[in-house]
Amino acid sequence: MPKRTGRHPRRSRARLRLATSNMYYYVYDEFVQDPKFERELSLVETRLTDLGIAGKIARLALFRDPRELIRDEIRKGVKTIIAVGNDHTLRTIVEAATGQAVVLGIIPFAKENNSMALMLGMPSGAAACDVLSARIVADLDAGEISGNRFLHTVKFAMGTDTRINCDGNYTLEPYRDCEVEVRNMALPAADARQANPIDGKLELVVRVPERKLFGKKKNTTSVIFGKRFILESESEFLAQVDGKELKGKRFDCRVIPGQVKMITGKGRMFL
């Protein structure tokens, strides 16, 4: 008589596949739902199913507060949250999920506004699904500015009454109106190297415009690495935090090492 084995093996595998899929949560940006992305989105969904990592989908256009939606899914047990869109989409899930026991990732769409995906080594569209399946996870630093988390860059436009305290060791006082960036993860610029999101530091870039002969202008650029920068002014100034605008007279920027668990590709632009 054949030995009884209990559950049917095919049924067990099916249940395991379903349980795994339910651990993934895909956040679709509004622009991804444009008809021009319909074919590419279909290929992505098919590939995710083939790899056994399909999951629940949220469409940002339908919800007023995506952060609360994402946090609710985390409370329900979601372990991996994937932004389907661009840098803006990724910022949304980072802001909602930073500090939680979840892994984040991105499936980039469109060519514009995907510098973070480029640094993470994530190809566009369906090709990103295989990278997600390989699940190479890096612990990335997060930046914090006055209670707001950021992964990429904070930009400031500041006047001559500006003071920038660097790690409590010394203070910078620009002698002209200047542009200031505090970078955590950023591509190289003409006057600044690539900002590394796993070095436990932020990068302060101060650009002061100088007048040259024949009316041409050139910036004098200072680059400083540190863990905390406090920017103060007698008058209100604007901070753009990964695209989000804040106003104030004082901003406290600091790094939180290893705060964000992110799926990366082999071609990521940092070690």
Backbone as CSV, one residue per row, in Angstrom:
resi,resn,N_x,N_y,N_z,CA_x,CA_y,CA_z,C_x,C_y,C_z
1,MET,0.861,-1.190,0.000,0.000,0.000,0.000,0.903,1.248,0.000
2,PRO,0.615,2.252,-0.864,1.446,3.456,-0.908,1.392,4.206,0.413
3,LYS,2.510,4.805,0.789,2.584,5.565,2.031,1.870,6.900,1.874
4,ARG,1.030,7.232,2.860,0.288,8.485,2.817,1.205,9.627,3.253
5,THR,1.189,10.700,2.506,2.106,11.818,2.788,1.400,13.062,3.292
6,GLY,0.107,13.020,3.505,-0.593,14.207,4.023,-0.987,15.145,2.902
7,ARG,-0.500,16.411,2.930,-0.895,17.406,1.936,-0.414,17.041,0.550
8,HIS,-1.224,17.420,-0.399,-0.837,17.220,-1.788,0.303,18.169,-2.116
9,PRO,1.407,17.677,-2.726,2.576,18.542,-2.946,2.278,19.742,-3.820
10,ARG,1.437,19.578,-4.840,1.141,20.718,-5.712,0.400,21.803,-4.952
11,ARG,-0.531,21.391,-4.100,-1.277,22.360,-3.322,-0.345,23.107,-2.365
12,SER,0.620,22.411,-1.756,1.557,23.033,-0.830,2.395,24.092,-1.533
13,ARG,2.879,23.747,-2.741,3.689,24.716,-3.488,2.860,25.934,-3.845
14,ALA,1.601,25.714,-4.212,0.740,26.828,-4.584,0.519,27.764,-3.404
15,ARG,0.325,27.184,-2.213,0.125,28.006,-1.032,1.388,28.781,-0.678
16,LEU,2.556,28.155,-0.835,3.820,28.831,-0.568,4.008,29.994,-1.520
17,ARG,3.688,29.799,-2.794,3.827,30.859,-3.792,2.920,32.036,-3.454
18,LEU,1.679,31.730,-3.034,0.746,32.786,-2.690,1.216,33.562,-1.471
19,ALA,1.711,32.837,-0.466,2.195,33.496,0.747,3.353,34.420,0.442
20,THR,4.273,33.975,-0.440,5.417,34.802,-0.824,4.953,36.048,-1.550
21,SER,3.995,35.898,-2.479,3.508,37.025,-3.255,2.878,38.079,-2.363
22,ASN,2.160,37.631,-1.334,1.481,38.573,-0.459,2.447,39.424,0.350
23,MET,3.709,39.053,0.388,4.691,39.827,1.132,5.213,41.012,0.318
24,TYR,4.872,41.079,-0.958,5.304,42.175,-1.830,4.162,43.163,-2.031
25,TYR,4.508,44.450,-2.045,3.523,45.510,-2.207,4.066,46.494,-3.231
26,TYR,3.331,46.714,-4.322,3.788,47.538,-5.434,3.000,48.849,-5.454
27,VAL,3.730,49.965,-5.403,3.111,51.289,-5.383,3.293,51.932,-6.755
28,TYR,2.193,52.030,-7.507,2.228,52.589,-8.863,2.041,54.104,-8.805
29,ASP,2.959,54.842,-9.420,2.776,56.285,-9.525,1.675,56.586,-10.538
30,GLU,1.142,57.783,-10.454,0.032,58.161,-11.328,0.434,58.135,-12.799
31,PHE,1.633,58.614,-13.127,2.018,58.716,-14.536,2.191,57.347,-15.195
32,VAL,2.479,56.308,-14.406,2.665,54.962,-14.955,1.369,54.433,-15.571
33,GLN,0.237,54.962,-15.122,-1.057,54.493,-15.603,-1.472,55.143,-16.918
34,ASP,-0.588,55.968,-17.497,-0.833,56.547,-18.813,-0.854,55.435,-19.858
35,PRO,-1.749,55.502,-20.857,-1.842,54.449,-21.882,-0.526,54.143,-22.585
36,LYS,0.392,55.114,-22.663,1.646,54.863,-23.370,2.529,53.860,-22.643
37,PHE,2.270,53.642,-21.345,3.041,52.656,-20.581,2.301,51.325,-20.434
38,GLU,1.166,51.191,-21.075,0.328,50.007,-20.870,1.058,48.717,-21.231
39,ARG,1.713,48.683,-22.378,2.397,47.462,-22.801,3.555,47.140,-21.856
40,GLU,4.353,48.147,-21.506,5.501,47.916,-20.628,5.041,47.458,-19.243
41,LEU,3.960,48.033,-18.755,3.436,47.649,-17.451,2.918,46.217,-17.471
42,SER,2.305,45.818,-18.586,1.835,44.442,-18.732,3.000,43.456,-18.701
43,LEU,4.108,43.821,-19.354,5.293,42.963,-19.342,5.864,42.836,-17.932
44,VAL,5.854,43.929,-17.198,6.339,43.911,-15.819,5.496,42.970,-14.975
45,GLU,4.184,43.103,-15.056,3.293,42.281,-14.232,3.401,40.802,-14.580
46,THR,3.569,40.509,-15.864,3.743,39.115,-16.278,5.046,38.546,-15.735
47,ARG,6.113,39.327,-15.817,7.415,38.859,-15.344,7.412,38.658,-13.830
48,LEU,6.771,39.544,-13.098,6.679,39.389,-11.645,5.944,38.107,-11.277
49,THR,4.894,37.807,-12.017,4.146,36.565,-11.780,5.004,35.347,-12.067
50,ASP,5.740,35.390,-13.184,6.611,34.266,-13.548,7.676,34.019,-12.480
51,LEU,8.161,35.090,-11.866,9.213,34.979,-10.847,8.659,34.652,-9.458
52,GLY,7.349,34.655,-9.325,6.735,34.340,-8.037,6.784,35.475,-7.036
53,ILE,6.934,36.721,-7.526,7.012,37.861,-6.603,5.938,38.901,-6.914
54,ALA,4.855,38.476,-7.553,3.721,39.384,-7.734,3.107,39.654,-6.367
55,GLY,2.367,40.724,-6.235,1.771,41.060,-4.944,0.665,42.076,-5.081
56,LYS,0.282,42.648,-3.972,-0.792,43.644,-3.943,-0.314,44.936,-4.594
57,ILE,-1.248,45.659,-5.227,-0.921,46.880,-5.957,-1.697,48.058,-5.376
58,ALA,-1.012,49.182,-5.201,-1.657,50.446,-4.835,-1.371,51.459,-5.931
59,ARG,-2.402,52.205,-6.327,-2.253,53.240,-7.354,-2.377,54.601,-6.681
60,LEU,-1.300,55.380,-6.726,-1.244,56.610,-5.949,-2.341,57.603,-6.302
61,ALA,-2.814,57.600,-7.540,-3.818,58.577,-7.948,-5.124,58.410,-7.189
62,LEU,-5.356,57.251,-6.618,-6.627,56.960,-5.966,-6.641,57.304,-4.485
63,PHE,-5.489,57.693,-3.929,-5.408,57.850,-2.484,-4.900,59.234,-2.106
64,ARG,-5.477,59.774,-1.044,-5.096,61.111,-0.601,-3.758,61.102,0.143
65,ASP,-3.547,60.114,0.985,-2.328,60.054,1.793,-1.632,58.711,1.591
66,PRO,-0.722,58.609,0.614,-0.055,57.328,0.355,0.803,56.852,1.510
67,ARG,1.302,57.767,2.331,2.147,57.361,3.461,1.372,56.521,4.467
68,GLU,0.160,56.969,4.784,-0.654,56.212,5.720,-1.051,54.868,5.129
69,LEU,-1.308,54.847,3.821,-1.652,53.598,3.135,-0.505,52.592,3.241
70,ILE,0.711,53.050,3.001,1.880,52.179,3.057,2.122,51.689,4.482
71,ARG,2.008,52.577,5.442,2.216,52.180,6.839,1.183,51.157,7.289
72,ASP,-0.042,51.280,6.776,-1.089,50.322,7.118,-0.737,48.935,6.583
73,GLU,-0.190,48.871,5.362,0.208,47.582,4.786,1.386,46.971,5.547
74,ILE,2.279,47.817,6.045,3.396,47.317,6.854,2.855,46.676,8.134
75,ARG,1.864,47.324,8.732,1.259,46.755,9.935,0.585,45.411,9.649
76,LYS,0.131,45.221,8.415,-0.522,43.969,8.033,0.481,42.869,7.698
77,GLY,1.774,43.213,7.644,2.790,42.188,7.442,3.556,42.240,6.152
78,VAL,3.348,43.267,5.312,4.122,43.402,4.078,5.605,43.539,4.416
79,LYS,6.460,42.832,3.692,7.901,42.828,3.972,8.727,43.539,2.902
80,THR,8.164,43.691,1.700,8.902,44.333,0.607,7.976,45.311,-0.108
81,ILE,8.416,46.557,-0.251,7.622,47.589,-0.915,8.401,48.097,-2.120
82,ILE,7.767,48.075,-3.275,8.434,48.444,-4.525,7.751,49.662,-5.139
83,ALA,8.525,50.712,-5.414,8.020,51.876,-6.131,8.028,51.570,-7.622
84,VAL,6.913,51.773,-8.278,6.823,51.591,-9.727,6.622,52.985,-10.317
85,GLY,7.706,53.577,-10.803,7.628,54.949,-11.296,8.990,55.587,-11.438
86,ASN,9.292,56.579,-10.581,10.561,57.301,-10.688,11.056,57.723,-9.299
87,ASP,11.993,58.670,-9.262,12.558,59.104,-7.984,11.479,59.610,-7.028
88,HIS,10.496,60.311,-7.568,9.415,60.828,-6.723,8.664,59.681,-6.043
89,THR,8.393,58.625,-6.780,7.696,57.469,-6.220,8.528,56.820,-5.126
90,LEU,9.827,56.696,-5.384,10.721,56.096,-4.398,10.776,56.939,-3.131
91,ARG,10.815,58.272,-3.291,10.822,59.155,-2.120,9.570,58.948,-1.262
92,THR,8.440,58.711,-1.925,7.181,58.510,-1.209,7.253,57.299,-0.287
93,ILE,7.780,56.183,-0.807,7.823,54.981,0.025,8.946,55.059,1.060
94,VAL,10.034,55.766,0.741,11.111,55.938,1.729,10.598,56.738,2.919
95,GLU,9.877,57.822,2.642,9.355,58.667,3.712,8.382,57.892,4.600
96,ALA,7.586,57.015,3.967,6.585,56.256,4.721,7.190,55.085,5.485
97,ALA,8.258,54.491,4.941,8.735,53.209,5.471,10.068,53.268,6.192
98,THR,10.765,54.397,6.157,12.060,54.482,6.815,11.931,54.164,8.304
99,GLY,12.800,53.290,8.781,12.767,52.894,10.178,11.929,51.666,10.432
100,GLN,11.174,51.218,9.428,10.365,50.015,9.550,11.170,48.798,9.079
101,ALA,10.752,47.616,9.507,11.463,46.381,9.145,10.992,45.879,7.781
102,VAL,11.251,46.689,6.753,10.863,46.321,5.388,12.023,46.595,4.436
103,VAL,11.981,45.939,3.297,12.953,46.146,2.227,12.267,46.934,1.115
104,LEU,12.978,47.919,0.563,12.421,48.773,-0.482,13.109,48.506,-1.815
105,GLY,12.437,48.885,-2.892,13.015,48.732,-4.227,12.278,49.608,-5.213
106,ILE,12.739,49.597,-6.468,12.101,50.418,-7.491,12.126,49.704,-8.834
107,ILE,11.035,49.850,-9.571,10.978,49.482,-10.986,10.849,50.805,-11.740
108,PRO,11.928,51.288,-12.356,11.893,52.605,-13.004,11.083,52.591,-14.302
109,PHE,10.311,53.653,-14.517,9.617,53.903,-15.775,10.011,55.290,-16.258
110,ALA,10.048,55.483,-17.560,10.408,56.758,-18.189,11.898,57.049,-17.994
111,LYS,12.418,57.974,-18.763,13.843,58.283,-18.730,14.162,59.431,-17.784
112,GLU,13.175,60.271,-17.486,13.424,61.448,-16.677,13.237,61.135,-15.188
113,ASN,13.963,61.889,-14.369,13.792,61.846,-12.920,13.991,60.447,-12.346
114,ASN,15.052,59.792,-12.784,15.367,58.458,-12.268,16.840,58.340,-11.882
115,SER,17.408,59.412,-11.334,18.826,59.375,-10.982,19.090,58.399,-9.835
116,MET,18.169,58.279,-8.883,18.384,57.336,-7.783,18.349,55.899,-8.279
117,ALA,17.424,55.611,-9.205,17.376,54.266,-9.791,18.679,53.958,-10.518
118,LEU,19.248,54.954,-11.202,20.522,54.765,-11.896,21.628,54.431,-10.902
119,MET,21.682,55.166,-9.792,22.708,54.900,-8.779,22.526,53.525,-8.138
120,LEU,21.275,53.094,-8.026,20.992,51.797,-7.417,21.241,50.634,-8.373
121,GLY,21.525,50.934,-9.649,21.782,49.879,-10.625,20.522,49.173,-11.085
122,MET,19.385,49.896,-11.100,18.119,49.293,-11.485,17.777,49.643,-12.922
123,PRO,17.679,48.635,-13.814,17.272,48.885,-15.193,15.783,49.219,-15.266
124,SER,15.354,49.747,-16.391,13.965,50.159,-16.537,13.061,48.981,-16.869
125,GLY,11.790,49.141,-16.505,10.753,48.207,-16.912,10.951,46.790,-16.434
126,ALA,10.614,45.831,-17.321,10.592,44.414,-16.945,11.964,43.889,-16.523
127,ALA,13.037,44.486,-17.047,14.379,44.024,-16.666,14.642,44.194,-15.175
128,ALA,13.962,45.154,-14.546,14.149,45.379,-13.111,13.581,44.233,-12.286
129,CYS,12.622,43.489,-12.832,11.990,42.403,-12.080,13.003,41.326,-11.697
130,ASP,13.923,41.010,-12.608,14.936,39.999,-12.316,15.889,40.469,-11.230
131,VAL,16.176,41.774,-11.207,17.027,42.320,-10.148,16.316,42.225,-8.798
132,LEU,15.016,42.520,-8.793,14.247,42.397,-7.555,14.245,40.962,-7.056
133,SER,14.116,40.023,-7.989,14.082,38.608,-7.620,15.414,38.149,-7.034
134,ALA,16.531,38.671,-7.562,17.859,38.318,-7.043,18.051,38.831,-5.617
135,ARG,17.397,39.922,-5.300,17.308,40.455,-3.929,18.683,40.710,-3.273
136,ILE,19.487,41.539,-3.927,20.728,42.010,-3.324,20.386,43.271,-2.536
137,VAL,20.447,43.182,-1.215,19.976,44.269,-0.356,21.157,45.014,0.257
138,ALA,21.114,46.341,0.163,22.133,47.196,0.780,21.480,48.048,1.861
139,ASP,22.215,48.280,2.951,21.741,49.161,4.020,22.218,50.580,3.716
140,LEU,21.305,51.436,3.275,21.654,52.794,2.878,21.457,53.773,4.033
141,ASP,22.303,54.803,4.041,22.108,55.897,4.984,20.881,56.702,4.573
142,ALA,20.224,57.283,5.545,19.159,58.253,5.288,19.579,59.588,5.863
143,GLY,19.115,60.653,5.245,19.310,61.969,5.817,18.045,62.387,6.547
144,GLU,18.208,63.257,7.516,17.050,63.808,8.226,17.215,65.307,8.338
145,ILE,16.166,66.044,7.990,16.195,67.489,8.128,14.940,67.922,8.879
146,SER,15.153,68.390,10.100,14.049,68.882,10.926,12.865,67.920,10.943
147,GLY,13.152,66.645,11.133,12.107,65.630,11.254,11.666,64.995,9.965
148,ASN,12.157,65.474,8.812,11.805,64.906,7.508,12.959,64.053,6.989
149,ARG,12.669,62.843,6.575,13.701,61.953,6.045,13.924,62.209,4.557
150,PHE,15.168,62.049,4.097,15.455,62.147,2.671,16.540,61.146,2.309
151,LEU,16.497,60.701,1.075,17.480,59.742,0.580,18.480,60.410,-0.354
152,HIS,18.052,61.448,-1.037,18.839,62.040,-2.109,19.513,63.351,-1.673
153,THR,18.852,64.496,-1.886,19.493,65.799,-1.725,18.524,66.830,-1.151
154,VAL,19.052,67.725,-0.323,18.320,68.922,0.101,19.014,70.130,-0.518
155,LYS,18.218,71.026,-1.115,18.770,72.218,-1.756,18.273,73.476,-1.048
156,PHE,19.165,74.451,-0.907,18.849,75.716,-0.246,19.317,76.874,-1.127
157,ALA,18.593,78.005,-1.057,19.056,79.282,-1.610,19.180,80.224,-0.422
158,MET,20.402,80.699,-0.142,20.654,81.399,1.116,21.341,82.737,0.890
159,GLY,21.119,83.675,1.821,21.690,85.013,1.728,22.972,85.152,2.528
160,THR,23.442,86.401,2.636,24.729,86.654,3.297,24.631,86.569,4.820
161,ASP,23.403,86.499,5.347,23.257,86.351,6.797,23.212,84.882,7.219
162,THR,23.625,84.017,6.310,23.602,82.576,6.561,24.767,82.136,7.443
163,ARG,24.487,81.177,8.325,25.536,80.518,9.100,25.335,79.014,8.983
164,ILE,26.426,78.300,8.711,26.354,76.845,8.583,27.326,76.219,9.582
165,ASN,26.784,75.563,10.571,27.606,74.887,11.570,27.898,73.465,11.096
166,CYS,29.168,73.091,11.092,29.602,71.799,10.562,30.080,70.888,11.694
167,ASP,29.264,69.918,12.032,29.598,68.922,13.061,29.937,69.540,14.419
168,GLY,29.490,70.778,14.646,29.789,71.431,15.919,31.229,71.879,16.061
169,ASN,32.013,71.750,14.981,33.451,72.068,15.049,33.772,73.476,14.571
170,TYR,33.072,73.954,13.538,33.334,75.288,13.009,32.105,75.761,12.236
171,THR,32.098,77.053,11.890,30.950,77.650,11.208,31.393,78.336,9.928
172,LEU,30.615,78.133,8.870,30.835,78.829,7.604,29.865,80.000,7.504
173,GLU,30.362,81.150,6.999,29.524,82.325,6.773,29.817,82.853,5.375
174,PRO,29.033,82.416,4.361,29.281,82.865,2.986,29.191,84.386,2.869
175,TYR,30.060,84.970,2.045,30.131,86.422,1.916,29.241,86.943,0.792
176,ARG,28.562,86.040,0.074,27.586,86.417,-0.945,26.413,85.449,-0.888
177,ASP,25.302,85.854,-1.524,24.199,84.911,-1.667,24.722,83.646,-2.343
178,CYS,24.268,82.507,-1.889,24.866,81.265,-2.373,23.824,80.161,-2.520
179,GLU,24.213,79.119,-3.240,23.428,77.898,-3.338,24.091,76.828,-2.479
180,VAL,23.289,76.117,-1.723,23.807,75.093,-0.813,23.056,73.791,-1.051
181,GLU,23.784,72.690,-1.071,23.178,71.362,-1.145,23.717,70.513,0.010
182,VAL,22.847,69.710,0.588,23.262,68.658,1.508,22.869,67.348,0.844
183,ARG,23.883,66.549,0.469,23.648,65.366,-0.359,23.938,64.087,0.417
184,ASN,23.047,63.121,0.213,23.243,61.790,0.794,23.544,60.768,-0.292
185,MET,22.738,60.769,-1.352,22.970,59.899,-2.506,22.747,60.734,-3.754
186,ALA,23.793,60.980,-4.508,23.671,61.859,-5.662,24.738,61.528,-6.694
187,LEU,24.379,61.731,-7.962,25.326,61.536,-9.057,26.407,62.610,-9.007
188,PRO,27.566,62.348,-9.608,28.628,63.364,-9.605,28.211,64.613,-10.374
189,ALA,28.639,65.767,-9.886,28.414,67.039,-10.565,29.750,67.558,-11.080
190,ALA,29.699,68.651,-11.841,30.931,69.201,-12.408,31.909,69.638,-11.325
191,ASP,31.378,70.046,-10.166,32.231,70.558,-9.096,32.160,69.720,-7.818
192,ALA,31.557,68.540,-7.906,31.448,67.693,-6.706,31.388,66.234,-7.127
193,ARG,32.043,65.394,-6.346,32.049,63.975,-6.663,30.702,63.337,-6.300
194,GLN,30.542,62.109,-6.676,29.334,61.361,-6.336,29.185,61.224,-4.824
195,ALA,27.973,61.426,-4.315,27.719,61.269,-2.888,27.389,59.815,-2.587
196,ASN,28.111,59.237,-1.641,28.018,57.803,-1.347,27.014,57.554,-0.211
197,PRO,25.936,56.780,-0.462,24.900,56.595,0.556,25.204,55.514,1.593
198,ILE,26.432,55.000,1.619,26.758,53.979,2.624,28.038,54.323,3.395
199,ASP,28.436,55.604,3.372,29.676,55.990,4.063,29.425,56.608,5.438
200,GLY,28.155,56.692,5.858,27.848,57.239,7.173,28.031,58.743,7.275
201,LYS,28.075,59.437,6.110,28.282,60.884,6.117,27.365,61.559,5.111
202,LEU,27.120,62.845,5.334,26.468,63.707,4.365,27.535,64.557,3.687
203,GLU,27.187,65.108,2.547,28.105,65.959,1.790,27.496,67.348,1.658
204,LEU,28.175,68.363,2.187,27.744,69.751,2.082,28.459,70.403,0.897
205,VAL,27.678,70.937,-0.029,28.236,71.628,-1.202,27.755,73.086,-1.159
206,VAL,28.696,74.035,-1.072,28.370,75.466,-1.036,28.921,76.112,-2.297
207,ARG,28.036,76.719,-3.075,28.433,77.371,-4.330,28.204,78.879,-4.205
208,VAL,29.295,79.635,-4.238,29.235,81.094,-4.147,29.589,81.672,-5.512
209,PRO,28.698,82.453,-6.145,28.994,82.994,-7.473,30.056,84.085,-7.426
210,GLU,30.954,84.082,-8.392,32.015,85.080,-8.504,31.921,85.753,-9.865
211,ARG,32.166,87.049,-9.936,32.187,87.750,-11.226,33.583,87.647,-11.838
212,LYS,33.592,87.390,-13.124,34.858,87.296,-13.841,34.899,88.331,-14.961
213,LEU,35.981,88.380,-15.673,36.122,89.310,-16.789,35.110,89.018,-17.877
214,PHE,34.767,90.057,-18.656,33.857,89.945,-19.792,32.456,89.484,-19.361
215,GLY,32.102,89.735,-18.095,30.755,89.435,-17.639,30.477,87.976,-17.352
216,LYS,31.459,87.127,-17.522,31.237,85.705,-17.271,31.266,85.418,-15.773
217,LYS,30.422,84.483,-15.351,30.338,84.128,-13.941,30.844,82.715,-13.700
218,LYS,31.394,82.544,-12.522,31.876,81.226,-12.141,31.646,81.032,-10.644
219,ASN,31.321,79.817,-10.261,31.100,79.535,-8.844,32.388,79.137,-8.146
220,THR,32.552,79.609,-6.921,33.564,79.057,-6.039,32.863,78.014,-5.179
221,THR,33.315,76.783,-5.266,32.610,75.673,-4.622,33.426,75.101,-3.478
222,SER,32.771,74.924,-2.343,33.378,74.247,-1.190,32.591,72.964,-0.929
223,VAL,33.312,71.872,-0.687,32.681,70.576,-0.409,33.199,70.068,0.931
224,ILE,32.286,69.783,1.838,32.647,69.348,3.190,31.848,68.106,3.539
225,PHE,32.492,67.130,4.155,31.821,65.903,4.575,31.619,65.933,6.082
226,GLY,30.452,65.523,6.520,30.177,65.519,7.951,28.912,64.744,8.279
227,LYS,28.634,64.642,9.559,27.460,63.898,10.023,26.291,64.802,10.381
228,ARG,26.595,66.101,10.586,25.522,67.023,10.963,25.850,68.435,10.509
229,PHE,24.878,69.083,9.860,25.019,70.469,9.429,23.787,71.242,9.882
230,ILE,24.004,72.359,10.573,22.910,73.213,11.011,22.989,74.519,10.234
231,LEU,21.920,74.833,9.488,21.869,76.028,8.658,20.907,77.022,9.294
232,GLU,21.387,78.259,9.511,20.590,79.280,10.172,20.682,80.596,9.417
233,SER,19.599,81.403,9.528,19.578,82.717,8.903,18.643,83.622,9.695
234,GLU,18.851,84.954,9.600,17.966,85.899,10.274,16.604,85.970,9.602
235,SER,16.548,85.640,8.334,15.281,85.660,7.601,14.946,84.250,7.112
236,GLU,13.675,84.008,6.806,13.247,82.690,6.331,13.892,82.357,4.991
237,PHE,14.233,81.107,4.810,14.728,80.661,3.525,14.106,79.309,3.190
238,LEU,14.260,78.912,1.947,13.560,77.741,1.419,14.486,76.537,1.363
239,ALA,13.958,75.390,1.765,14.669,74.117,1.613,13.819,73.203,0.747
240,GLN,14.440,72.628,-0.277,13.770,71.642,-1.126,14.310,70.261,-0.755
241,VAL,13.471,69.469,-0.107,13.868,68.162,0.414,13.419,67.088,-0.568
242,ASP,14.338,66.621,-1.419,13.968,65.650,-2.456,12.742,66.126,-3.220
243,GLY,12.670,67.442,-3.492,11.551,67.994,-4.240,10.443,68.590,-3.385
244,LYS,10.392,68.282,-2.092,9.377,68.813,-1.179,9.891,70.115,-0.575
245,GLU,9.046,71.157,-0.523,9.483,72.468,-0.061,9.164,72.692,1.414
246,LEU,10.174,73.202,2.149,10.019,73.595,3.545,10.539,75.021,3.699
247,LYS,9.954,75.778,4.647,10.430,77.124,4.943,10.786,77.239,6.412
248,GLY,11.834,77.992,6.701,12.207,78.186,8.085,13.444,79.058,8.210
249,LYS,13.821,79.362,9.439,15.044,80.126,9.705,16.180,79.232,10.189
250,ARG,15.843,77.972,10.488,16.870,77.052,10.987,16.534,75.641,10.540
251,PHE,17.516,74.976,9.948,17.354,73.586,9.535,18.524,72.761,10.065
252,ASP,18.178,71.647,10.672,19.166,70.738,11.259,19.220,69.481,10.403
253,CYS,20.347,69.269,9.713,20.520,68.111,8.839,21.487,67.119,9.475
254,ARG,21.100,65.868,9.528,22.007,64.854,10.079,21.839,63.555,9.311
255,VAL,22.818,62.682,9.434,22.780,61.390,8.756,22.375,60.310,9.754
256,ILE,21.599,59.334,9.263,21.230,58.163,10.060,21.783,56.951,9.314
257,PRO,22.930,56.423,9.742,23.596,55.350,8.986,22.758,54.073,8.910
258,GLY,22.791,53.443,7.728,22.172,52.128,7.530,20.687,52.074,7.790
259,GLN,19.977,53.168,7.556,18.580,53.262,7.950,17.621,52.611,6.947
260,VAL,17.992,52.552,5.668,17.073,52.095,4.618,17.615,50.832,3.959
261,LYS,16.839,49.764,4.004,17.206,48.523,3.316,16.668,48.596,1.894
262,MET,17.582,48.591,0.908,17.198,48.812,-0.480,17.745,47.716,-1.389
263,ILE,16.881,47.215,-2.280,17.324,46.246,-3.285,18.131,46.973,-4.350
264,THR,19.316,46.470,-4.658,20.190,47.098,-5.632,20.602,46.090,-6.705
265,GLY,21.035,46.618,-7.844,21.536,45.780,-8.924,23.042,45.657,-8.888
266,LYS,23.576,44.760,-9.702,25.027,44.591,-9.755,25.734,45.832,-10.258
267,GLY,25.026,46.655,-11.018,25.635,47.868,-11.568,25.473,49.089,-10.707
268,ARG,25.182,48.906,-9.421,25.010,50.071,-8.547,26.294,50.890,-8.496
269,MET,26.141,52.199,-8.278,27.263,53.122,-8.411,27.929,53.452,-7.078
270,PHE,27.955,52.522,-6.164,28.669,52.692,-4.893,29.022,51.312,-4.386
271,LEU,30.034,51.232,-3.522,30.513,49.952,-3.020,29.871,49.626,-1.691
